Amino acid sequence: MATTYSALPKHHQATHDEKLVITASSLGTVFEWYDFYLYGLLASFISKVFFAGVNETTGFILALGAFAAGFAVRPFGALVFGRVGDLVGRKYTFLVTMGLMGLSTFAVGLLPGYDTIGIASPIILVSLRIVQGLALGGEYGGAATYVAEHAPNNRRGLYTSFIQITATFGLFAALLIVLGVRTGMGEDTFAGWGWRVPFLLSAVLLAVSMWIRLQLNESPVYQKMKDEGKTSKSPIKDSFGKWGNLKFVLIALFGAVAGQAVVWYTGQFYAMFYLEKILKVDGATTNYLIAIALALGTPFFVFFGWLSDKIGRKFLILGGCALAALTYFPAFHALSDAANPALAHASKSAPVVVTANDAECSFQFDPIGKNKFDSSSCDIAKAFLAKNGINYTNTQAPAGTVASVAIGGKTLTAPNPAEITGEDRAAAIKTYQDSIKAALTEAGYPAKADPDQMDSVKVVAVLFYLVILVTMVYGPIAAMLVELFPSNIRYTSMSLPYHIGNGWFGGFLPTTAFAMVAATGDIYYGLWYPVVVAVGTVVIGLLFLPETFRRNIDD
């Protein structure tokens, strides 16, 4: 096992053992991503079952927040399991992470809802998400390092690109299973209890994954280090306590991974939530459209991984970030026009304008569910619009002005809470909301997207473009991270920037972006988050990120 692959000829073909390594590592990681992404796909159902104690808008954002909680702890999982991986070995570490992931996912399928056990329900749910996040924090670095350390130096981008596919394949597998169960049961049954079935199926996937991973041997690079007594005694200290290595951790994070993360989560998650929540495309149709785009785009992970072996990793990653920053706004405008043309037309022909004093308006997001948004006329006006994902602009008014909503040529003045209380206030708010709803309908705002009016080809084309950007930045990233760090601290060093970037910058993107939309009323405002991060990555990467694709990683 002491022989490395660095001396193999340039046109070396993958051996049977190397194919087993790639297949086993990739399949196991696919199942882990399947477990992790189920939550995101079913966020709308989860918000109703586990966050029933708050208003609908807040419940959905909280459900996305619980989704993000799994991402928030990923860096801590990277530290814990990265250290174990550098001390004990790659293989056994990701067996442990897989077991934790599978069991916690299965438990979500059995967890009683808010109506049954109250506040304990969302608390347990978030706890399970945290366990998932810790496990995933240790999984990716292990799988990527394991495959890279088996690969020839001149084919590392190609080999590790199969690990990069696993996230998309995991999402794709989750989409297919959700679609199959949803179609087989019907919407009513699926909404009632059928959404739990995909979580329960994870027990089967866990058993298969564990069996596959048990067939593997330890990485040859790690085994050589262990045999020669060169493994690190303190991987965390060696990774982050010495500036020579820490500076590359920071460069990797801000000059590559942060931008890669926001491009990935915008293209594969925000786009999905945007279709369903903002453009009012039904969930099953949204899943079909995303699945088609992913199927078309997935081979490009391998293409860009292969290309990075030829021309380098750096400019592919930074080029994808730059393209995303330049094109996200027109791309999402095109998505709106294609997916719900009636809504797009109504927004232009009969724009919604809220006239109110800003100081009297609450931030349209309440994480603890105590704000009923009925204490000011501005809150009453905006709450209904935010709940229904209606795009609106704000016009500042003098203090004390009773808020109004203008829809095309019709202006509707909100109830003044200072003049009505109790049941009268509730009745007035209900009447006002009904009048806004009627005015929106009259102005051509649809209650949901009409499948007959949807330009499905254009929708898939836009989604495909977003996926291509994902493949461009994500295909080469594993190889680059592996190449940046020495083998004795590689698992720990590469895992932390990867999971801070993807766990924090990427994982919080849907929650942050939708909170930005709810706060401003502008359905496109949330895109500023990925655009700003992507631009920052391009600048930092161009200045500080080294090219790594010709490096020998066996030492």
C-alpha positions as CSV (number, residue, x, y, z in Angstrom):
1,M,0.0,0.0,0.0
2,A,3.0,2.3,0.2
3,T,3.1,2.7,-3.6
4,T,1.5,6.0,-4.7
5,Y,-0.1,6.8,-8.0
6,S,2.1,9.8,-8.8
7,A,4.4,7.8,-11.1
8,L,1.7,6.3,-13.2
9,P,1.7,7.2,-16.9
10,K,-0.3,10.1,-18.2
11,H,-2.8,8.0,-20.1
12,H,-3.4,5.6,-17.2
13,Q,-6.8,4.1,-17.2
14,A,-8.8,3.5,-14.1
15,T,-8.3,0.1,-12.6
16,H,-11.0,-2.2,-11.2
17,D,-10.1,-1.1,-7.6
18,E,-10.2,2.6,-8.5
19,K,-13.6,2.2,-10.1
20,L,-14.8,0.5,-6.9
21,V,-13.4,3.3,-4.8
22,I,-15.2,5.9,-7.0
23,T,-18.5,4.0,-7.2
24,A,-18.6,3.0,-3.5
25,S,-17.6,6.5,-2.2
26,S,-20.0,8.2,-4.6
27,L,-23.0,5.9,-4.0
28,G,-22.6,6.2,-0.2
29,T,-22.5,10.0,-0.5
30,V,-25.5,10.1,-2.8
31,F,-27.6,8.4,-0.1
32,E,-26.4,10.9,2.5
33,W,-27.3,13.8,0.3
34,Y,-30.7,12.2,-0.3
35,D,-31.3,12.1,3.4
36,F,-30.2,15.7,3.8
37,Y,-32.1,17.2,0.9
38,L,-35.4,15.5,1.7
39,Y,-36.0,18.2,4.3
40,G,-35.5,21.0,1.8
41,L,-37.9,19.4,-0.7
42,L,-40.6,18.9,1.9
43,A,-40.2,22.3,3.7
44,S,-43.7,23.4,2.9
45,F,-45.2,20.3,4.5
46,I,-42.8,20.4,7.4
47,S,-43.7,24.0,8.2
48,K,-47.3,23.1,8.5
49,V,-46.7,20.0,10.7
50,F,-43.9,21.1,13.0
51,F,-44.3,24.9,13.0
52,A,-48.1,25.2,13.3
53,G,-47.9,27.6,16.2
54,V,-46.9,30.6,14.0
55,N,-48.3,32.5,11.0
56,E,-47.8,30.9,7.6
57,T,-45.0,33.2,6.3
58,T,-43.0,32.9,9.5
59,G,-43.6,29.1,9.6
60,F,-42.2,28.7,6.1
61,I,-39.1,30.8,6.9
62,L,-38.6,28.9,10.2
63,A,-38.8,25.6,8.3
64,L,-36.1,26.9,6.0
65,G,-34.3,28.1,9.1
66,A,-34.4,24.5,10.6
67,F,-33.2,23.3,7.2
68,A,-30.3,25.8,7.5
69,A,-29.6,24.6,11.1
70,G,-28.2,21.4,9.6
71,F,-25.9,23.5,7.6
72,A,-24.9,25.8,10.5
73,V,-23.3,22.9,12.4
74,R,-21.5,21.4,9.5
75,P,-18.2,23.2,10.2
76,F,-18.3,21.7,13.7
77,G,-18.8,18.3,12.2
78,A,-15.9,19.0,9.9
79,L,-13.7,19.8,12.9
80,V,-14.8,16.7,14.9
81,F,-14.8,14.1,12.1
82,G,-11.9,15.8,10.1
83,R,-9.7,15.3,13.2
84,V,-10.8,11.7,13.5
85,G,-10.2,11.1,9.8
86,D,-6.7,12.5,10.0
87,L,-6.0,10.5,13.2
88,V,-7.7,7.2,12.6
89,G,-8.3,7.0,8.9
90,R,-10.7,8.0,6.1
91,K,-12.7,4.8,5.8
92,Y,-14.0,4.3,9.3
93,T,-14.8,8.0,9.8
94,F,-17.3,8.1,7.0
95,L,-18.9,4.9,8.2
96,V,-19.8,6.6,11.4
97,T,-21.1,9.7,9.7
98,M,-23.3,7.6,7.5
99,G,-24.9,5.8,10.4
100,L,-25.7,9.1,12.2
101,M,-27.2,10.6,9.0
102,G,-29.4,7.6,8.2
103,L,-30.8,7.1,11.7
104,S,-31.6,10.8,12.2
105,T,-33.4,11.0,8.9
106,F,-35.4,7.9,9.7
107,A,-36.4,9.5,13.0
108,V,-37.8,12.6,11.2
109,G,-40.3,10.3,9.5
110,L,-41.6,9.1,12.9
111,L,-41.6,12.5,14.8
112,P,-45.1,13.6,16.0
113,G,-46.2,17.1,14.9
114,Y,-46.8,20.3,16.8
115,D,-50.5,19.5,17.3
116,T,-49.5,16.3,19.1
117,I,-46.6,17.2,21.3
118,G,-46.4,21.0,21.1
119,I,-43.2,22.9,21.2
120,A,-41.2,19.7,21.7
121,S,-41.9,18.8,18.1
122,P,-39.9,21.6,16.4
123,I,-37.2,21.3,19.1
124,I,-36.6,17.6,18.4
125,L,-36.8,18.3,14.6
126,V,-34.0,20.9,14.9
127,S,-32.0,18.6,17.1
128,L,-32.2,15.9,14.4
129,R,-31.2,18.4,11.7
130,I,-28.2,19.3,13.9
131,V,-27.1,15.6,14.0
132,Q,-27.5,15.4,10.3
133,G,-25.4,18.5,9.8
134,L,-22.6,17.2,12.1
135,A,-22.6,13.9,10.1
136,L,-22.5,15.6,6.8
137,G,-19.7,17.9,8.0
138,G,-17.5,14.8,8.4
139,E,-18.7,12.9,5.3
140,Y,-17.8,15.1,2.3
141,G,-14.2,15.8,3.3
142,G,-13.7,12.1,3.9
143,A,-15.2,11.0,0.6
144,A,-13.4,13.7,-1.5
145,T,-10.1,13.0,0.2
146,Y,-10.5,9.3,-0.1
147,V,-11.1,9.4,-3.9
148,A,-8.5,12.1,-4.6
149,E,-5.8,10.0,-2.8
150,H,-6.6,7.1,-5.1
151,A,-6.5,9.1,-8.2
152,P,-3.6,9.7,-10.6
153,N,-2.3,13.3,-10.3
154,N,-3.3,14.1,-13.9
155,R,-6.9,12.8,-13.5
156,R,-7.8,14.1,-10.0
157,G,-10.4,16.6,-11.2
158,L,-12.1,13.9,-13.3
159,Y,-12.2,11.3,-10.4
160,T,-13.4,13.7,-7.7
161,S,-16.0,15.2,-10.0
162,F,-18.0,12.0,-9.4
163,I,-18.1,13.0,-5.7
164,Q,-19.4,16.4,-6.8
165,I,-22.2,14.7,-8.7
166,T,-23.4,13.0,-5.5
167,A,-25.0,16.1,-4.1
168,T,-27.1,16.5,-7.3
169,F,-27.8,12.8,-7.6
170,G,-28.9,12.8,-4.0
171,L,-31.3,15.7,-4.7
172,F,-32.4,13.9,-7.9
173,A,-33.0,10.7,-6.1
174,A,-35.0,12.6,-3.4
175,L,-37.0,14.4,-6.1
176,L,-37.9,11.1,-7.9
177,I,-38.9,9.3,-4.7
178,V,-41.0,12.3,-3.5
179,L,-42.6,12.5,-7.0
180,G,-43.3,8.8,-7.0
181,V,-44.9,8.7,-3.6
182,R,-46.8,11.9,-4.2
183,T,-48.2,10.7,-7.5
184,G,-49.0,7.3,-6.2
185,M,-50.8,8.5,-3.0
186,G,-52.4,11.7,-4.4
187,E,-51.9,15.2,-2.9
188,D,-54.4,14.9,0.0
189,T,-52.9,11.6,1.4
190,F,-49.3,12.9,0.7
191,A,-50.0,16.1,2.6
192,G,-51.6,14.2,5.5
193,W,-49.0,11.6,6.2
194,G,-47.4,10.4,2.9
195,W,-44.6,13.0,3.1
196,R,-43.1,10.9,5.9
197,V,-42.6,7.8,3.6
198,P,-39.4,9.2,1.8
199,F,-37.9,9.8,5.3
200,L,-38.7,6.2,6.4
201,L,-37.2,4.8,3.2
202,S,-33.8,6.1,4.4
203,A,-33.5,3.0,6.6
204,V,-33.2,0.8,3.4
205,L,-30.7,3.2,1.9
206,L,-28.7,3.3,5.1
207,A,-28.3,-0.5,5.0
208,V,-27.2,-0.5,1.4
209,S,-24.8,2.3,1.9
210,M,-23.1,0.7,4.9
211,W,-22.7,-2.5,3.1
212,I,-21.1,-0.7,0.1
213,R,-18.7,1.3,2.3
214,L,-17.6,-1.9,4.2
215,Q,-16.1,-3.2,1.0
216,L,-13.4,-0.5,0.8
217,N,-9.8,-0.5,2.1
218,E,-8.1,2.5,3.6
219,S,-6.7,5.2,1.3
220,P,-3.2,4.4,0.0
221,V,-1.8,7.8,0.9
222,Y,-3.1,7.6,4.4
223,Q,-1.9,4.0,4.8
224,K,1.5,5.1,3.7
225,M,1.6,7.9,6.2
226,K,0.5,5.6,8.9
227,D,3.0,3.0,8.1
228,E,5.8,5.6,8.1
229,G,4.6,7.2,11.3
230,K,3.9,10.6,9.6
231,T,0.3,11.2,10.6
232,S,-0.5,14.4,12.5
233,K,-0.7,14.1,16.3
234,S,-2.9,17.3,16.5
235,P,-4.6,17.9,13.1
236,I,-6.7,20.9,14.4
237,K,-3.7,22.7,15.8
238,D,-1.6,22.0,12.7
239,S,-4.4,23.1,10.4
240,F,-5.5,26.3,12.1
241,G,-2.9,27.1,14.6
242,K,-0.1,27.8,12.1
243,W,-0.4,30.8,9.8
244,G,1.3,28.9,6.9
245,N,-1.7,26.6,6.6
246,L,-4.4,28.9,8.1
247,K,-3.9,31.5,5.4
248,F,-4.8,28.9,2.7
249,V,-7.9,27.9,4.7
250,L,-9.1,31.5,4.6
251,I,-8.2,31.9,0.9
252,A,-10.0,28.7,0.1
253,L,-13.1,29.9,2.0
254,F,-13.4,33.4,0.7
255,G,-11.6,33.1,-2.6
256,A,-13.4,29.9,-3.8
257,V,-15.9,28.1,-1.6
258,A,-18.1,31.0,-0.5
259,G,-18.9,31.9,-4.1
260,Q,-19.2,28.2,-5.2
261,A,-21.7,27.7,-2.3
262,V,-24.1,30.5,-3.1
263,V,-24.1,29.6,-6.8
264,W,-24.9,26.0,-5.9
265,Y,-27.7,26.7,-3.5
266,T,-29.2,29.4,-5.7
267,G,-29.2,27.1,-8.7
268,Q,-30.5,24.0,-7.0
269,F,-32.6,25.2,-4.0
270,Y,-33.5,28.9,-4.2
271,A,-34.7,28.4,-7.7
272,M,-37.0,25.5,-6.5
273,F,-38.4,27.5,-3.5
274,Y,-38.8,30.6,-5.8
275,L,-40.9,28.6,-8.3
276,E,-43.2,27.2,-5.6
277,K,-43.4,30.0,-3.1
278,I,-43.2,33.2,-5.2
279,L,-44.3,32.1,-8.7
280,K,-47.0,29.7,-7.2
281,V,-46.1,26.7,-9.4
282,D,-47.6,23.6,-7.7
283,G,-45.1,21.4,-5.9
284,A,-45.3,18.4,-8.1
285,T,-44.7,20.5,-11.3
286,T,-41.8,22.3,-9.6
287,N,-40.2,19.0,-8.8
288,Y,-40.6,17.7,-12.3
289,L,-39.1,20.8,-13.8
290,I,-36.1,20.8,-11.4
291,A,-35.6,17.1,-12.0
292,I,-35.4,17.6,-15.8
293,A,-32.9,20.4,-15.5
294,L,-30.8,18.4,-13.1
295,A,-30.8,15.4,-15.5
296,L,-29.7,17.5,-18.4
297,G,-27.0,19.3,-16.4
298,T,-25.5,16.6,-14.2
299,P,-23.0,15.3,-16.9
300,F,-21.4,18.7,-16.8
301,F,-20.0,18.1,-13.3
302,V,-17.8,15.4,-14.9
303,F,-17.1,17.6,-17.9
304,F,-15.8,20.5,-15.8
305,G,-13.9,18.2,-13.5
306,W,-12.2,16.7,-16.6
307,L,-11.6,20.2,-18.1
308,S,-10.0,21.4,-14.8
309,D,-7.4,18.7,-15.3
310,K,-6.5,20.3,-18.6
311,I,-6.7,24.0,-18.0
312,G,-6.8,24.4,-14.2
313,R,-9.4,24.8,-11.5
314,K,-9.1,28.5,-10.5
315,F,-10.6,30.3,-13.5
316,L,-13.4,27.8,-14.0
317,I,-14.6,28.4,-10.4
318,L,-14.1,32.1,-10.6
319,G,-15.6,32.3,-14.1
320,G,-18.8,30.5,-12.9
321,C,-19.1,33.0,-10.0
322,A,-18.7,35.9,-12.3
323,L,-21.3,34.7,-14.7
324,A,-23.7,34.1,-11.9
325,A,-23.3,37.6,-10.5
326,L,-23.8,39.1,-14.0
327,T,-26.8,37.0,-15.0
328,Y,-28.9,36.1,-11.9
329,F,-31.3,39.0,-12.2
330,P,-32.1,38.6,-15.9
331,A,-32.3,34.8,-15.4
332,F,-34.9,35.0,-12.6
333,H,-36.9,37.6,-14.5
334,A,-37.0,35.2,-17.4
335,L,-38.0,32.4,-15.0
336,S,-40.9,34.5,-13.8
337,D,-42.1,35.4,-17.3
338,A,-42.0,31.7,-18.4
339,A,-43.3,30.0,-15.3
340,N,-46.2,32.4,-14.4
341,P,-46.7,34.8,-17.3
342,A,-50.0,36.1,-15.9
343,L,-48.3,37.1,-12.6
344,A,-45.4,38.7,-14.5
345,H,-47.9,40.6,-16.7
346,A,-50.0,41.7,-13.8
347,S,-46.9,42.9,-11.9
348,K,-46.0,45.2,-14.8
349,S,-49.5,46.4,-15.8
350,A,-51.0,46.8,-12.3
351,P,-48.0,47.2,-9.9
352,V,-48.8,47.0,-6.2
353,V,-47.6,50.0,-4.1
354,V,-47.8,50.3,-0.3
355,T,-48.0,53.8,1.0
356,A,-47.0,54.0,4.7
357,N,-44.6,55.5,7.2
358,D,-41.6,53.2,7.4
359,A,-41.2,53.7,11.1
360,E,-44.6,52.2,11.7
361,C,-43.8,49.0,9.7
362,S,-42.5,45.8,11.3
363,F,-39.9,43.6,9.7
364,Q,-42.2,41.0,8.1
365,F,-40.6,38.0,9.8
366,D,-41.3,36.9,13.4
367,P,-39.1,33.9,14.5
368,I,-41.0,33.4,17.8
369,G,-44.4,33.7,16.3
370,K,-45.8,36.4,18.7
371,N,-46.3,39.2,16.2
372,K,-49.7,38.9,14.5
373,F,-48.8,41.9,12.4
374,D,-52.0,43.7,13.4
375,S,-50.7,46.5,15.6
376,S,-50.3,49.1,12.8
377,S,-52.0,49.8,9.5
378,C,-48.7,49.2,7.7
379,D,-48.3,45.7,9.2
380,I,-51.9,44.9,8.2
381,A,-51.3,46.0,4.7
382,K,-48.0,44.3,4.2
383,A,-48.6,41.0,6.0
384,F,-51.2,39.8,3.5
385,L,-48.9,40.7,0.6
386,A,-45.9,39.0,2.2
387,K,-47.9,35.8,3.0
388,N,-48.9,35.5,-0.7
389,G,-45.5,36.4,-2.2
390,I,-46.9,39.5,-4.0
391,N,-44.3,41.8,-5.4
392,Y,-44.7,45.4,-4.2
393,T,-42.9,48.7,-3.9
394,N,-42.9,51.1,-0.9
395,T,-43.9,54.8,-0.9
396,Q,-42.9,56.8,2.2
397,A,-45.7,58.7,3.9
398,P,-45.8,61.2,6.8
399,A,-45.9,59.8,10.4
400,G,-49.5,59.0,11.4
401,T,-50.7,58.3,7.8
402,V,-53.0,55.3,7.6
403,A,-51.3,52.8,5.2
404,S,-52.9,52.0,1.9
405,V,-52.3,49.5,-0.9
406,A,-52.7,50.6,-4.5
407,I,-53.3,47.9,-7.1
408,G,-53.3,49.3,-10.6
409,G,-55.9,52.2,-10.4
410,K,-57.5,51.0,-7.1
411,T,-56.4,52.2,-3.7
412,L,-57.5,50.3,-0.5
413,T,-56.9,51.9,2.8
414,A,-56.0,49.6,5.7
415,P,-57.9,49.4,9.0
416,N,-56.5,51.7,11.7
417,P,-55.8,49.5,14.8
418,A,-55.9,52.7,17.0
419,E,-59.6,52.9,16.3
420,I,-60.8,49.3,16.5
421,T,-59.9,46.5,18.9
422,G,-60.7,42.8,19.7
423,E,-63.2,41.0,17.4
424,D,-63.9,44.2,15.5
425,R,-60.2,44.5,14.5
426,A,-60.0,40.8,13.5
427,A,-63.2,41.2,11.4
428,A,-61.9,44.4,9.8
429,I,-58.6,42.8,8.9
430,K,-60.4,39.8,7.4
431,T,-62.6,42.1,5.3
432,Y,-59.6,44.1,4.2
433,Q,-57.6,41.1,3.2
434,D,-60.6,39.8,1.2
435,S,-60.8,43.2,-0.6
436,I,-57.1,43.1,-1.5
437,K,-57.5,39.5,-2.8
438,A,-60.5,40.6,-4.9
439,A,-58.5,43.6,-6.3
440,L,-55.5,41.4,-7.1
441,T,-57.8,39.0,-9.0
442,E,-59.4,41.8,-10.8
443,A,-56.0,43.1,-11.8
444,G,-55.0,39.7,-13.2
445,Y,-52.9,38.4,-10.4
446,P,-53.4,34.6,-10.5
447,A,-54.0,32.5,-7.3
448,K,-51.5,30.0,-8.8
449,A,-49.6,29.4,-11.9
450,D,-51.6,28.1,-14.9
451,P,-49.9,25.0,-16.4
452,D,-51.5,25.8,-19.8
453,Q,-49.9,29.2,-19.9
454,M,-46.5,28.1,-18.6
455,D,-43.6,28.0,-21.1
456,S,-42.1,24.7,-19.8
457,V,-39.3,24.6,-22.3
458,K,-38.2,28.1,-21.3
459,V,-38.5,27.3,-17.6
460,V,-36.3,24.2,-18.1
461,A,-33.8,26.2,-20.2
462,V,-33.4,28.8,-17.4
463,L,-33.1,26.1,-14.7
464,F,-30.6,24.2,-16.9
465,Y,-28.5,27.4,-17.2
466,L,-28.5,27.8,-13.5
467,V,-27.4,24.1,-13.1
468,I,-24.6,24.6,-15.6
469,L,-23.3,27.5,-13.4
470,V,-23.5,25.0,-10.5
471,T,-21.5,22.4,-12.4
472,M,-18.9,25.0,-13.4
473,V,-18.1,26.0,-9.9
474,Y,-18.7,22.7,-8.1
475,G,-17.1,20.2,-10.5
476,P,-13.5,21.3,-9.8
477,I,-13.8,22.4,-6.1
478,A,-13.0,19.1,-4.4
479,A,-9.8,18.6,-6.4
480,M,-8.7,22.1,-5.6
481,L,-9.3,21.8,-1.9
482,V,-7.5,18.5,-1.7
483,E,-4.5,20.0,-3.6
484,L,-4.2,23.0,-1.3
485,F,-3.3,21.1,1.8
486,P,-0.7,18.5,3.0
487,S,-1.9,14.9,3.3
488,N,-1.4,14.6,7.1
489,I,-3.9,17.4,7.8
490,R,-5.8,17.3,4.6
491,Y,-9.2,15.9,5.9
492,T,-9.4,18.6,8.6
493,S,-8.0,21.5,6.6
494,M,-10.2,21.1,3.5
495,S,-13.4,20.1,5.4
496,L,-13.6,23.3,7.5
497,P,-13.6,25.9,4.7
498,Y,-15.8,23.7,2.6
499,H,-18.5,23.4,5.3
500,I,-18.3,27.0,6.4
501,G,-18.8,28.0,2.8
502,N,-21.5,25.5,2.0
503,G,-23.0,25.3,5.5
504,W,-23.1,29.0,6.3
505,F,-22.9,31.0,3.1
506,G,-24.9,28.4,1.1
507,G,-27.1,26.8,3.7
508,F,-28.5,30.1,5.0
509,L,-29.2,31.4,1.5
510,P,-32.8,30.3,1.2
511,T,-33.7,31.6,4.6
512,T,-31.9,34.9,4.2
513,A,-33.1,35.5,0.7
514,F,-36.7,34.9,1.5
515,A,-36.5,37.1,4.7
516,M,-35.0,39.8,2.4
517,V,-38.0,39.4,0.1
518,A,-40.5,39.5,2.9
519,A,-38.9,42.6,4.4
520,T,-38.8,44.6,1.2
521,G,-41.7,43.3,-0.9
522,D,-39.3,42.9,-3.9
523,I,-39.4,39.3,-5.1
524,Y,-35.9,39.7,-6.7
525,Y,-34.3,41.4,-3.7
526,G,-33.1,38.1,-2.2
527,L,-30.8,37.7,-5.2
528,W,-28.5,40.4,-3.9
529,Y,-27.2,37.9,-1.4
530,P,-25.6,35.4,-3.8
531,V,-24.6,38.2,-6.2
532,V,-22.6,40.1,-3.6
533,V,-20.9,36.9,-2.2
534,A,-20.0,35.7,-5.7
535,V,-18.5,39.1,-6.6
536,G,-16.4,39.0,-3.3
537,T,-15.2,35.6,-4.2
538,V,-14.1,36.6,-7.7
539,V,-12.1,39.6,-6.3
540,I,-10.4,37.6,-3.5
541,G,-9.8,34.6,-5.7
542,L,-8.2,36.6,-8.5
543,L,-5.8,38.2,-6.0
544,F,-4.9,35.3,-3.7
545,L,-6.1,31.9,-4.8
546,P,-3.2,29.8,-6.3
547,E,-3.7,27.4,-9.2
548,T,-3.3,23.8,-8.0
549,F,-4.1,21.4,-10.8
550,R,-0.4,20.3,-11.4
551,R,0.4,19.6,-7.8
552,N,1.5,16.1,-6.5
553,I,-0.6,15.4,-3.4
554,D,1.0,12.1,-2.3
555,D,3.5,13.8,0.0
